[in-house]
């Protein structure tokens, strides 16, 4: 049975590259009916922070990634590492240098691995210096505690980034010294920015936590990370975690670097948003409104559901909802400067929306069809285009140049509010 592990370090938020590593490890374990273990590499007590650990665990759960058994903390295993190091020392395979215990690397050896993703990789031990197992302060060195844990936890496959390839021969030597079987390796090419450089802050958000706050859906982020290194085939881009579990094969992962495209992720998130049931988006939107400072106590649930219905096919993230639909909940909404100059500075446009407001006041049934009929009839009677009402009217009632269908929006805002906003905008800009 396959046993894999994900080993985050709680010195920062969960990086997208690490999240992808966790995802593919989890997929392999679940696809093969194996185990997915979580090991926290917190030996650096000065940099490790419980705040980051809590966030990492929450991010994994949010992505739908669970783990088997209890979380293993390296900070609680120092005695185990020392015991294993002293065994190797007693066998003459290591030496002491002060309080440090150092493994002797046999020179002149060739170490060959058959990487599941890259194929054959060859190393020469002449290029590897002796390896510290226990530092002079009593703490374990990275490669040694990793090898000990992988050995004692019976890890069969190590799936990680290309940046760890240089650690692989060192750890193999340590597995051998421990008298343990060497796991299989699969090194994934690193995830790069759109410009081909290593993904960093200058490319935008790089942590799962930032995308959660932005209002991305976990299904969309997981889907996108899946596509960065693997394909479900047939040029398919929308793939659920459930589908991936059936289709995933480790050997089908690509051995070329993937480029993270934030716009592609936004598009994908928009696809998931549009397909979501409104009732599923409702708690996310209500929570976002509160987070952004809107008073949600006076917002009727049914009213909010209708607004979500109107906007869910037009937004890419939950955060965009509050940015585009704020005018439903407040009166002092901002007007886009460019749109204000373009549509409300013209005297003819102001007259048009004033006339529109007067005609709307005569409506008994304030529905989209009747509102549109009045708009187009007014334009035809006065010999101008309907757009000369529609664009300034949208600016007047929402402060925006884009949004949901104008007439559906007006119905939801209600007759009194719409007429009031049209008249105010016409007078304000005279």
ChimeraX attribute file (.defattr): number of C-alpha atoms within 10 A of each C-alpha:
attribute: neighborCount
match mode: 1-to-1
recipient: residues
	/A:1	10
	/A:2	16
	/A:3	24
	/A:4	26
	/A:5	25
	/A:6	23
	/A:7	21
	/A:8	22
	/A:9	21
	/A:10	24
	/A:11	18
	/A:12	17
	/A:13	21
	/A:14	24
	/A:15	19
	/A:16	22
	/A:17	21
	/A:18	19
	/A:19	23
	/A:20	24
	/A:21	24
	/A:22	22
	/A:23	21
	/A:24	24
	/A:25	25
	/A:26	25
	/A:27	25
	/A:28	22
	/A:29	22
	/A:30	17
	/A:31	17
	/A:32	15
	/A:33	12
	/A:34	17
	/A:35	21
	/A:36	24
	/A:37	22
	/A:38	21
	/A:39	20
	/A:40	17
	/A:41	21
	/A:42	21
	/A:43	21
	/A:44	16
	/A:45	11
	/A:46	8
	/A:47	11
	/A:48	17
	/A:49	15
	/A:50	12
	/A:51	12
	/A:52	16
	/A:53	20
	/A:54	12
	/A:55	17
	/A:56	23
	/A:57	17
	/A:58	15
	/A:59	20
	/A:60	18
	/A:61	13
	/A:62	17
	/A:63	19
	/A:64	14
	/A:65	19
	/A:66	14
	/A:67	16
	/A:68	12
	/A:69	10
	/A:70	9
	/A:71	13
	/A:72	16
	/A:73	15
	/A:74	20
	/A:75	15
	/A:76	10
	/A:77	14
	/A:78	16
	/A:79	13
	/A:80	15
	/A:81	22
	/A:82	18
	/A:83	11
	/A:84	17
	/A:85	26
	/A:86	18
	/A:87	14
	/A:88	22
	/A:89	18
	/A:90	11
	/A:91	10
	/A:92	11
	/A:93	16
	/A:94	22
	/A:95	18
	/A:96	14
	/A:97	11
	/A:98	8
	/A:99	11
	/A:100	16
	/A:101	24
	/A:102	21
	/A:103	23
	/A:104	18
	/A:105	19
	/A:106	13
	/A:107	13
	/A:108	10
	/A:109	12
	/A:110	11
	/A:111	15
	/A:112	13
	/A:113	17
	/A:114	13
	/A:115	17
	/A:116	19
	/A:117	19
	/A:118	19
	/A:119	13
	/A:120	10
	/A:121	12
	/A:122	10
	/A:123	16
	/A:124	13
	/A:125	17
	/A:126	12
	/A:127	10
	/A:128	15
	/A:129	13
	/A:130	15
	/A:131	19
	/A:132	22
	/A:133	26
	/A:134	24
	/A:135	15
	/A:136	14
	/A:137	8
	/A:138	15
	/A:139	18
	/A:140	27
	/A:141	17
	/A:142	16
	/A:143	17
	/A:144	23
	/A:145	26
	/A:146	20
	/A:147	25
	/A:148	20
	/A:149	17
	/A:150	24
	/A:151	20
	/A:152	12
	/A:153	15
	/A:154	16
	/A:155	22
	/A:156	20
	/A:157	20
	/A:158	19
	/A:159	25
	/A:160	24
	/A:161	17
	/A:162	17
	/A:163	11
	/A:164	12
	/A:165	16
	/A:166	11
	/A:167	13
	/A:168	18
	/A:169	21
	/A:170	21
	/A:171	21
	/A:172	20
	/A:173	21
	/A:174	27
	/A:175	20
	/A:176	13
	/A:177	19
	/A:178	17
	/A:179	11
	/A:180	16
	/A:181	14
	/A:182	21
	/A:183	17
	/A:184	14
	/A:185	20
	/A:186	23
	/A:187	22
	/A:188	28
	/A:189	20
	/A:190	22
	/A:191	24
	/A:192	19
	/A:193	20
	/A:194	14
	/A:195	11
	/A:196	12
	/A:197	11
	/A:198	15
	/A:199	21
	/A:200	14
	/A:201	10
	/A:202	9
	/A:203	16
	/A:204	11
	/A:205	16
	/A:206	20
	/A:207	20
	/A:208	25
	/A:209	18
	/A:210	16
	/A:211	16
	/A:212	18
	/A:213	13
	/A:214	15
	/A:215	18
	/A:216	23
	/A:217	22
	/A:218	20
	/A:219	19
	/A:220	24
	/A:221	21
	/A:222	21
	/A:223	20
	/A:224	23
	/A:225	21
	/A:226	24
	/A:227	18
	/A:228	23
	/A:229	21
	/A:230	19
	/A:231	19
	/A:232	18
	/A:233	8
	/A:234	6
	/A:235	7
	/A:236	9
	/A:237	14
	/A:238	15
	/A:239	17
	/A:240	13
	/A:241	19
	/A:242	9
	/A:243	11
	/A:244	17
	/A:245	16
	/A:246	13
	/A:247	14
	/A:248	21
	/A:249	17
	/A:250	16
	/A:251	14
	/A:252	14
	/A:253	22
	/A:254	16
	/A:255	19
	/A:256	14
	/A:257	15
	/A:258	20
	/A:259	18
	/A:260	24
	/A:261	15
	/A:262	16
	/A:263	10
	/A:264	11
	/A:265	19
	/A:266	18
	/A:267	15
	/A:268	21
	/A:269	24
	/A:270	22
	/A:271	18
	/A:272	22
	/A:273	25
	/A:274	17
	/A:275	10
	/A:276	13
	/A:277	13
	/A:278	19
	/A:279	11
	/A:280	10
	/A:281	18
	/A:282	18
	/A:283	13
	/A:284	14
	/A:285	22
	/A:286	20
	/A:287	13
	/A:288	21
	/A:289	20
	/A:290	13
	/A:291	13
	/A:292	13
	/A:293	9
	/A:294	17
	/A:295	13
	/A:296	15
	/A:297	8
	/A:298	8
	/A:299	13
	/A:300	9
	/A:301	13
	/A:302	10
	/A:303	13
	/A:304	19
	/A:305	18
	/A:306	13
	/A:307	20
	/A:308	21
	/A:309	18
	/A:310	19
	/A:311	21
	/A:312	24
	/A:313	16
	/A:314	19
	/A:315	23
	/A:316	24
	/A:317	23
	/A:318	25
	/A:319	20
	/A:320	18
	/A:321	20
	/A:322	21
	/A:323	12
	/A:324	18
	/A:325	20
	/A:326	19
	/A:327	17
	/A:328	19
	/A:329	17
	/A:330	11
	/A:331	12
	/A:332	9
	/A:333	15
	/A:334	12
	/A:335	16
	/A:336	14
	/A:337	11
	/A:338	11
	/A:339	18
	/A:340	19
	/A:341	12
	/A:342	15
	/A:343	22
	/A:344	24
	/A:345	16
	/A:346	15
	/A:347	12
	/A:348	13
	/A:349	21
	/A:350	26
	/A:351	17
	/A:352	23
	/A:353	27
	/A:354	21
	/A:355	17
	/A:356	22
	/A:357	22
	/A:358	13
	/A:359	15
	/A:360	20
	/A:361	13
	/A:362	9
	/A:363	13
	/A:364	9
	/A:365	12
	/A:366	17
	/A:367	17
	/A:368	16
	/A:369	13
	/A:370	15
	/A:371	21
	/A:372	16
	/A:373	12
	/A:374	15
	/A:375	25
	/A:376	17
	/A:377	12
	/A:378	19
	/A:379	18
	/A:380	12
	/A:381	8
	/A:382	10
	/A:383	9
	/A:384	13
	/A:385	13
	/A:386	16
	/A:387	13
	/A:388	17
	/A:389	24
	/A:390	21
	/A:391	20
	/A:392	28
	/A:393	32
	/A:394	25
	/A:395	22
	/A:396	26
	/A:397	26
	/A:398	27
	/A:399	22
	/A:400	23
	/A:401	19
	/A:402	14
	/A:403	15
	/A:404	19
	/A:405	12
	/A:406	18
	/A:407	20
	/A:408	16
	/A:409	23
	/A:410	23
	/A:411	18
	/A:412	19
	/A:413	19
	/A:414	12
	/A:415	19
	/A:416	12
	/A:417	15
	/A:418	23
	/A:419	23
	/A:420	13
	/A:421	19
	/A:422	24
	/A:423	21
	/A:424	14
	/A:425	21
	/A:426	24
	/A:427	12
	/A:428	10
	/A:429	13
	/A:430	11
